[in-house]
Amino acid sequence: MTVPWLPELPIVQAPMAGGPSTPELAAAVSDAGGLGFLGAGYKTAGAMRAEIDRTRALTSRPFGVNLFMPSQDDADPAAVAAYRDALAPEARRLGVDPGTPSARDDAYDAKVADLLSDPPGVVSFTFGRPDAAVISAFQERGTAVVVTVTTAEEARLASAADALCAQGTEAGGHRGSFANTLDGALPLRDLLRAVLAATDRPVIAAGGLGTPDDVAEVLGLGAVAAQLGTAFLRRPESGASALHKAALADPAFTSTALTRAFSGRPARGLVNRFLTEYSDAAPAAYPDVHYMTSPLRKAAAAQGDAGAVNLWAGTAFRDAAEVPAADLVRHLAGLR
Ligand SMILES: Cc1cc2nc3c(=O)[nH]c(=O)nc-3n(C[C@H](O)[C@H](O)[C@H](O)COP(=O)(O)O)c2cc1C
């Protein structure tokens, strides 16, 4: 299937909110013939626009911007309060107080309005699907719309999009499921087959991909491109913290797991002390838990304590080497 708005190489650099996605990374990937992405999650609309401007100054090639859909979580206040109490010893140890839950919409409306006023080539959505009116408003402006899906049912619900990003359970970072649940979660190859059977939309495959063979395999199964996040984390252009980059290469970290411990939504990270101790207690309450653990994560990072920060990583984290992003794009596409 030919998709006119995708670049010549079938490699998409995953949007990675929280620091790793930078204009430099997106521009390097797009300039190399892949599709670079900015992650607008957690940012204000103004900060998102500043990153778009900077990326446009670095590359004349198309790139994408990713938005989080507003949280639909009906968080149980008692469960949120109990988790706050459970965090108290950890907060005391780090010398901070747990944070206070705040806005649940990630400034979605402001970001959509800003993007529509001067849109990038591609916009993708995570944690749900936008309204039909938002999808068509982008399409009328020539912007391709991608929706992240984690089940065949979500794929059917998102069929107005120009493409779907099928995210398997192997993926690093947050699962982009519409609801805060692991129900129906599938590993990438199974999900890809299910999504391709459920919709005629082009499908971008994401989750646990790390090598040219992995990319060739998902293209062989029918994906139009492969989206990789973890593989880009240790690149010089990545804004991942030094602590995160070091942990990905540290033999002391041997596995990854899905957890709600840091944010209240399932996300995959390297198994560290905090993940081990808090996963069972963490409620399905996003972004409440994200706000509560924020001061703890910041303090732990400042203290160089890799045991208490979220070290997002997919199952193929061992493939994440330190070469420049452009070299990785060409390597993954089988060009060298
Ligand atoms: C550090 C990190 C941050 C992420 N942030 C986002 C994000 O802001 N938006 C999004 O749609 N996906 C995000 N993801 C998920 C990616 O889009 C993608 O599904 C995932 O990286 C693919 O799996 P891989 O990491 O094994 O390559 C993130 C992944 C990582 C590793």
The ligand as a Gaussian input file, in Angstrom:
#p B3LYP/6-31G(d) Opt

LIG

0 1
 C       10.186000       7.331000      26.718000
 C        8.939000       7.077000      25.909000
 C        7.965000       8.072000      25.838000
 C        6.821000       7.866000      25.056000
 N        5.924000       8.886000      24.937000
 C        4.905000       8.757000      24.047000
 C        4.077000       9.872000      23.728000
 O        4.249000      10.973000      24.234000
 N        3.075000       9.688000      22.839000
 C        2.865000       8.474000      22.212000
 O        1.958000       8.376000      21.392000
 N        3.634000       7.419000      22.483000
 C        4.659000       7.534000      23.373000
 N        5.479000       6.463000      23.599000
 C        5.183000       5.167000      22.940000
 C        5.678000       5.157000      21.506000
 O        4.812000       5.904000      20.678000
 C        5.751000       3.744000      20.906000
 O        4.506000       3.116000      20.961000
 C        6.778000       2.874000      21.581000
 O        7.953000       3.580000      21.848000
 C        7.080000       1.683000      20.705000
 O        7.766000       0.704000      21.418000
 P        9.368000       0.686000      21.579000
 O        9.670000       1.708000      22.603000
 O        9.637000      -0.698000      22.040000
 O        9.963000       1.015000      20.246000
 C        6.640000       6.633000      24.376000
 C        7.624000       5.642000      24.466000
 C        8.768000       5.849000      25.205000
 C        9.822000       4.764000      25.244000

